Amino acid sequence: MKVLYVCTHNRCRSILSEAITNHLAGDRIIAKSAGSQPSGEVHPLSLKYLQEAGIPTQELQSQSWEDFDDFEPDLVITVCDSAAGEACPLWMGSSLKLHWGLSDPSKVEGDEDTIANSFRACIAQITERVKNLRELAGKSLTPSELKSELNRLGAK
């Protein structure tokens, strides 16, 4: 299964999702991430807290979804937090679409512990979702069956 994680700037949540997916499910899922308006750099705290969790970061980069014309993902997952009023980019392809509303830890203000806890919570949330996705990727599902299973798991 090929998954493309999409966020506007491709510097935090989509990067975290790509790294965690490749780390935990790389035997079943090929994950990439991209942005509609990429910042051109990965947020340094994304790298710090991925490394803290033992997740490789060497290949991570902020890039445009236009760089993935030939990737042809089976599933596109947007990760912006629509509850916070963020505009989430829309991928215009034939792939199945899913939305994971993740709060942006790079926007959290406060002391170092508050920010660290925000990144760790986001990483934990993504980890749980990736575990579920990995299970589904191990099954031979048609696109409609995959969509039904994703919906059953509470995904949008």
Backbone as JSON, one array per atom type, in Angstrom:
{
  "sequence": "MKVLYVCTHNRCRSILSEAITNHLAGDRIIAKSAGSQPSGEVHPLSLKYLQEAGIPTQELQSQSWEDFDDFEPDLVITVCDSAAGEACPLWMGSSLKLHWGLSDPSKVEGDEDTIANSFRACIAQITERVKNLRELAGKSLTPSELKSELNRLGAK",
  "N": [[0.85, -1.18, 0.0], [0.5, 2.23, -0.78], [0.92, 5.36, 0.73], [0.16, 8.77, 0.98], [0.83, 11.48, 2.94], [-0.63, 14.55, 3.61], [-0.26, 17.98, 4.24], [-0.48, 21.5, 4.76], [2.07, 22.94, 4.97], [3.98, 20.92, 5.18], [5.89, 20.3, 7.27], [5.69, 19.42, 9.85], [3.31, 17.74, 11.15], [2.61, 16.06, 8.91], [5.13, 15.19, 8.21], [5.88, 13.87, 10.6], [4.01, 11.81, 10.48], [4.73, 10.46, 8.1], [7.34, 9.53, 8.79], [6.84, 7.92, 11.07], [5.1, 6.0, 9.99], [6.71, 4.74, 8.02], [8.61, 3.68, 9.71], [7.18, 1.96, 11.48], [5.57, 0.44, 9.81], [6.81, -0.12, 7.46], [7.21, -2.51, 6.15], [4.84, -3.08, 4.97], [3.71, -0.74, 4.05], [4.38, 2.01, 1.99], [5.3, 5.14, 2.7], [4.95, 8.61, 2.09], [5.32, 12.18, 2.31], [3.86, 15.42, 1.8], [3.32, 18.87, 0.88], [0.89, 21.44, 0.19], [1.77, 24.0, 0.11], [4.7, 23.94, 0.66], [7.08, 24.47, 3.29], [9.74, 24.14, 2.9], [11.55, 23.28, 4.76], [12.04, 20.92, 7.38], [10.45, 21.0, 10.5], [12.52, 21.69, 13.25], [11.95, 20.6, 15.8], [10.3, 18.5, 15.19], [12.09, 16.68, 14.13], [13.74, 16.33, 16.38], [12.0, 15.11, 18.32], [11.14, 12.84, 16.99], [13.57, 11.48, 16.77], [14.08, 11.14, 19.48], [12.14, 9.25, 20.01], [13.22, 7.12, 18.75], [12.98, 6.91, 16.01], [13.94, 6.89, 12.66], [15.24, 9.73, 10.84], [16.64, 10.6, 8.65], [15.93, 10.73, 5.86], [13.94, 12.59, 5.63], [12.16, 15.37, 4.29], [10.85, 18.59, 3.49], [8.46, 19.0, 1.06], [6.81, 19.64, -2.09], [3.53, 18.6, -3.11], [3.38, 18.42, -5.78], [5.67, 17.21, -6.54], [5.11, 14.57, -6.54], [3.79, 13.4, -8.68], [4.16, 10.97, -10.02], [3.92, 9.08, -8.02], [1.43, 7.95, -7.27], [-0.5, 7.28, -4.98], [-2.28, 4.88, -2.94], [-3.81, 5.71, -0.9], [-4.6, 8.84, 0.43], [-3.88, 10.91, 3.06], [-4.98, 13.56, 4.87], [-3.74, 15.77, 7.35], [-4.23, 18.04, 8.82], [-5.64, 20.13, 11.4], [-8.78, 20.44, 11.4], [-10.61, 21.23, 13.26], [-9.45, 23.34, 14.48], [-9.84, 25.32, 12.74], [-8.21, 25.36, 10.55], [-7.34, 25.55, 7.13], [-7.5, 22.84, 5.09], [-5.51, 21.27, 2.7], [-6.59, 19.97, -0.47], [-6.26, 16.98, -2.09], [-6.2, 16.28, -5.44], [-6.78, 13.66, -6.79], [-7.28, 10.22, -7.8], [-7.11, 8.61, -5.63], [-8.05, 6.95, -2.54], [-9.37, 8.93, 0.08], [-8.62, 10.26, 3.28], [-9.04, 11.69, 6.5], [-7.07, 12.78, 9.12], [-7.46, 14.51, 11.83], [-5.12, 16.29, 13.32], [-3.72, 18.02, 16.01], [-1.47, 20.76, 15.81], [1.66, 20.42, 16.97], [3.8, 22.13, 16.66], [2.84, 24.63, 16.89], [2.23, 25.07, 19.47], [2.46, 26.94, 22.42], [4.47, 27.8, 25.23], [6.26, 26.48, 28.07], [9.27, 24.46, 27.86], [8.62, 21.8, 28.61], [5.85, 21.69, 28.15], [5.7, 22.03, 25.37], [7.23, 19.82, 24.55], [5.62, 17.72, 25.53], [3.42, 18.07, 23.9], [4.4, 17.41, 21.34], [5.1, 14.74, 21.86], [2.58, 13.66, 22.45], [1.27, 13.95, 20.0], [2.86, 12.29, 18.39], [2.3, 9.85, 19.66], [-0.44, 9.6, 19.11], [-0.45, 9.44, 16.28], [1.05, 7.1, 16.03], [-0.7, 5.12, 17.08], [-2.76, 5.22, 15.15], [-1.34, 4.48, 12.86], [-0.66, 1.86, 13.49], [-3.18, 0.62, 13.29], [-3.66, 1.11, 10.58], [-1.58, -0.34, 9.45], [-2.39, -2.95, 10.02], [-4.63, -3.14, 8.33], [-3.37, -2.83, 5.88], [-2.14, -5.23, 5.61], [-4.05, -6.93, 4.74], [-5.85, -8.26, 1.97], [-7.55, -6.09, 0.5], [-10.18, -4.61, -1.39], [-10.46, -1.31, -2.86], [-12.99, -0.26, -2.0], [-13.58, -1.93, 0.16], [-11.43, -1.31, 1.82], [-11.99, 1.38, 2.35], [-14.4, 1.07, 3.74], [-13.48, -0.34, 6.01], [-11.74, 1.58, 7.08], [-13.57, 3.57, 7.72], [-15.0, 2.17, 9.66], [-13.13, 2.11, 11.67], [-13.34, 4.63, 12.55], [-12.28, 6.69, 11.09], [-12.27, 9.5, 8.85]],
  "CA": [[0.0, 0.0, 0.0], [1.24, 3.5, -0.8], [0.19, 6.41, 1.44], [0.7, 10.13, 0.93], [0.33, 12.36, 3.99], [-0.66, 15.91, 3.09], [-0.53, 19.11, 5.11], [-0.17, 22.71, 4.0], [3.49, 23.31, 4.93], [4.82, 19.72, 5.18], [7.06, 20.5, 8.12], [5.51, 18.85, 11.18], [2.42, 16.58, 11.27], [2.74, 15.13, 7.77], [6.48, 14.63, 8.36], [5.8, 12.9, 11.69], [3.23, 10.67, 9.99], [5.57, 9.72, 7.15], [8.43, 8.86, 9.5], [6.29, 6.87, 11.93], [4.57, 4.94, 9.14], [7.81, 3.98, 7.44], [9.29, 2.98, 10.8], [6.35, 0.9, 12.06], [4.82, -0.34, 8.82], [7.55, -0.1, 6.2], [7.13, -3.8, 5.48], [3.55, -3.16, 4.29], [3.28, 0.56, 3.55], [5.37, 3.0, 1.56], [4.72, 6.44, 3.05], [5.59, 9.86, 1.69], [4.54, 13.34, 2.77], [3.99, 16.58, 0.93], [2.49, 20.02, 1.24], [0.37, 22.27, -0.9], [2.65, 25.17, 0.16], [5.75, 23.46, 1.57], [7.96, 25.47, 3.88], [11.1, 23.9, 2.43], [12.37, 22.7, 5.83], [11.35, 20.16, 8.42], [10.53, 21.68, 11.8], [13.59, 21.04, 14.03], [11.43, 19.81, 16.92], [9.81, 17.24, 14.62], [13.27, 15.81, 14.06], [14.19, 16.05, 17.75], [11.14, 14.18, 19.04], [11.19, 11.56, 16.29], [14.82, 10.84, 17.19], [13.88, 10.73, 20.87], [11.31, 8.05, 19.96], [13.95, 6.07, 18.07], [12.49, 6.84, 14.64], [14.9, 7.51, 11.73], [14.83, 11.02, 10.26], [17.6, 11.0, 7.62], [15.37, 10.95, 4.53], [12.8, 13.51, 5.7], [12.31, 16.69, 3.71], [9.61, 19.3, 3.17], [8.37, 19.06, -0.4], [5.5, 19.92, -2.69], [2.81, 17.45, -3.64], [3.65, 18.39, -7.22], [6.81, 16.32, -6.72], [4.64, 13.19, -6.43], [2.92, 13.05, -9.8], [4.32, 9.56, -10.4], [3.83, 8.22, -6.84], [0.14, 7.26, -7.34], [-0.83, 6.65, -3.7], [-3.56, 4.19, -2.75], [-4.51, 6.44, 0.15], [-4.09, 10.17, 0.77], [-4.36, 11.27, 4.39], [-4.72, 14.94, 5.29], [-3.48, 15.71, 8.78], [-4.45, 19.32, 9.49], [-6.64, 20.11, 12.47], [-9.91, 21.25, 10.93], [-11.3, 21.77, 14.44], [-8.8, 24.6, 14.81], [-10.15, 26.26, 11.68], [-7.19, 25.32, 9.51], [-7.74, 25.12, 5.8], [-6.76, 21.63, 4.76], [-5.4, 21.14, 1.26], [-7.34, 18.87, -1.07], [-5.53, 16.26, -3.13], [-7.09, 16.03, -6.56], [-6.4, 12.43, -7.47], [-8.3, 9.17, -7.69], [-6.83, 7.84, -4.43], [-8.95, 7.06, -1.4], [-8.98, 10.06, 0.92], [-8.88, 10.08, 4.69], [-8.6, 12.86, 7.25], [-6.68, 12.62, 10.51], [-7.32, 15.83, 12.43], [-4.07, 16.31, 14.33], [-3.3, 19.34, 16.48], [-0.11, 21.05, 15.38], [2.51, 20.67, 18.14], [4.75, 23.22, 16.4], [2.18, 25.9, 17.18], [2.0, 25.15, 20.92], [3.31, 27.9, 23.14], [4.64, 27.47, 26.63], [7.61, 26.09, 28.44], [9.83, 23.33, 27.12], [7.86, 20.59, 28.92], [4.55, 21.78, 27.48], [5.95, 21.79, 23.95], [7.67, 18.42, 24.42], [4.45, 16.87, 25.73], [2.57, 18.22, 22.72], [4.99, 16.59, 20.29], [4.99, 13.33, 22.25], [1.18, 13.26, 22.32], [0.99, 13.84, 18.57], [3.55, 11.08, 17.95], [1.54, 8.71, 20.19], [-1.7, 9.52, 18.36], [-0.11, 8.94, 14.95], [1.49, 5.71, 16.2], [-1.89, 4.27, 17.21], [-3.44, 5.17, 13.86], [-0.51, 3.72, 11.93], [-0.81, 0.44, 13.84], [-4.43, 0.19, 12.67], [-3.47, 1.15, 9.13], [-0.71, -1.46, 9.11], [-3.23, -4.15, 10.03], [-5.44, -3.13, 7.11], [-2.48, -3.0, 4.73], [-1.78, -6.64, 5.53], [-5.18, -7.68, 4.19], [-6.09, -8.02, 0.54], [-8.84, -5.4, 0.44], [-10.47, -3.74, -2.53], [-10.6, 0.07, -2.38], [-14.24, -0.04, -1.26], [-13.45, -2.63, 1.44], [-10.51, -0.51, 2.61], [-12.74, 2.56, 2.8], [-15.35, 0.61, 4.76], [-12.71, -0.64, 7.22], [-11.26, 2.86, 7.63], [-14.74, 4.19, 8.34], [-15.32, 1.4, 10.86], [-12.17, 2.5, 12.67], [-13.63, 5.99, 12.97], [-11.61, 7.66, 10.24], [-13.16, 10.24, 7.95]],
  "C": [[0.89, 1.24, 0.0], [0.35, 4.59, -0.2], [0.93, 7.74, 1.26], [0.03, 10.95, 2.02], [0.45, 13.79, 3.48], [-1.02, 16.9, 4.19], [-0.08, 20.35, 4.34], [1.33, 22.92, 3.86], [4.46, 22.14, 4.94], [6.09, 19.94, 6.0], [6.92, 19.86, 9.5], [4.63, 17.59, 11.14], [2.54, 15.58, 10.13], [4.12, 14.45, 7.8], [6.49, 13.56, 9.46], [5.09, 11.63, 11.21], [4.03, 9.81, 9.02], [6.62, 8.9, 7.88], [7.92, 7.7, 10.34], [5.77, 5.7, 11.1], [5.69, 4.1, 8.55], [8.55, 3.17, 8.5], [8.48, 1.76, 11.28], [5.73, -0.03, 11.02], [5.53, -0.41, 7.47], [7.55, -1.42, 5.46], [5.83, -3.95, 4.69], [3.13, -1.86, 3.61], [4.49, 1.38, 3.13], [4.72, 4.36, 1.82], [5.61, 7.57, 2.58], [4.75, 10.98, 2.29], [4.84, 14.52, 1.87], [3.07, 17.69, 1.42], [2.0, 20.75, 0.02], [1.19, 23.56, -1.02], [3.81, 24.84, 1.08], [6.67, 24.58, 2.04], [9.4, 25.32, 3.4], [12.04, 23.36, 3.5], [11.5, 21.98, 6.83], [11.52, 20.91, 9.73], [11.57, 20.96, 12.66], [13.07, 20.2, 15.2], [10.77, 18.52, 16.43], [10.95, 16.23, 14.59], [13.71, 15.39, 15.46], [13.33, 14.96, 18.41], [10.96, 12.86, 18.31], [12.44, 10.8, 16.72], [14.71, 10.34, 18.62], [13.09, 9.42, 20.94], [11.99, 6.9, 19.22], [13.54, 5.87, 16.61], [13.47, 7.56, 13.71], [14.35, 8.77, 11.06], [15.67, 11.42, 9.05], [16.97, 11.39, 6.29], [14.27, 12.03, 4.5], [13.12, 14.86, 5.09], [10.93, 17.28, 3.41], [9.56, 19.48, 1.66], [6.94, 19.27, -0.86], [4.84, 18.63, -3.17], [2.97, 17.35, -5.15], [4.85, 17.49, -7.55], [6.39, 14.84, -6.75], [3.67, 12.78, -7.53], [3.0, 11.57, -10.16], [4.21, 8.6, -9.22], [2.55, 7.38, -6.83], [-0.22, 6.52, -6.05], [-2.18, 5.94, -3.73], [-4.45, 5.0, -1.81], [-3.82, 7.78, 0.39], [-4.72, 10.57, 2.09], [-3.97, 12.71, 4.67], [-4.64, 14.93, 6.81], [-3.71, 17.04, 9.51], [-5.61, 19.2, 10.48], [-7.8, 21.01, 12.07], [-10.7, 21.84, 12.1], [-10.71, 23.12, 14.85], [-9.02, 25.64, 13.71], [-9.09, 26.34, 10.6], [-7.81, 24.94, 8.18], [-6.87, 23.94, 5.43], [-6.69, 21.49, 3.25], [-6.14, 19.91, 0.76], [-6.51, 18.25, -2.19], [-6.52, 15.91, -4.23], [-6.62, 14.81, -7.35], [-7.48, 11.39, -7.26], [-8.1, 8.31, -6.45], [-7.96, 7.95, -3.42], [-8.45, 8.2, -0.53], [-9.46, 9.82, 2.35], [-8.38, 11.32, 5.41], [-8.29, 12.45, 8.69], [-6.51, 14.02, 11.07], [-6.31, 15.8, 13.57], [-3.75, 17.75, 14.73], [-1.83, 19.53, 16.14], [0.77, 21.35, 16.59], [3.5, 21.8, 17.91], [4.14, 24.59, 16.68], [1.91, 26.09, 18.68], [2.99, 26.11, 21.54], [3.38, 27.48, 24.6], [6.07, 27.09, 26.91], [8.03, 24.83, 27.68], [9.06, 22.04, 27.37], [6.51, 20.56, 28.21], [4.7, 21.45, 25.99], [6.35, 20.34, 23.71], [6.48, 17.47, 24.55], [3.5, 16.93, 24.55], [3.1, 17.37, 21.57], [4.84, 15.11, 20.62], [3.55, 12.82, 22.11], [0.79, 13.07, 20.85], [1.62, 12.56, 18.01], [2.8, 9.84, 18.43], [0.23, 8.51, 19.42], [-1.46, 8.96, 16.95], [0.28, 7.46, 15.03], [0.3, 4.76, 16.3], [-2.62, 4.13, 15.88], [-2.65, 4.36, 12.84], [-0.59, 2.23, 12.24], [-2.08, -0.12, 13.21], [-4.3, 0.12, 11.15], [-2.59, -0.02, 8.67], [-1.49, -2.77, 9.07], [-4.04, -4.24, 8.74], [-4.59, -3.37, 5.88], [-2.06, -4.46, 4.55], [-2.88, -7.51, 4.96], [-5.3, -7.35, 2.7], [-7.49, -7.41, 0.38], [-8.98, -4.62, -0.86], [-10.54, -2.31, -2.0], [-11.87, 0.31, -1.58], [-14.21, -0.75, 0.09], [-12.52, -1.85, 2.37], [-11.23, 0.7, 3.18], [-13.72, 2.18, 3.9], [-14.64, 0.32, 6.09], [-12.19, 0.63, 7.89], [-12.4, 3.58, 8.33], [-15.11, 3.5, 9.65], [-14.38, 1.79, 12.01], [-12.36, 3.96, 13.13], [-12.91, 7.05, 12.17], [-12.63, 8.32, 9.33], [-12.73, 10.03, 6.53]]
}
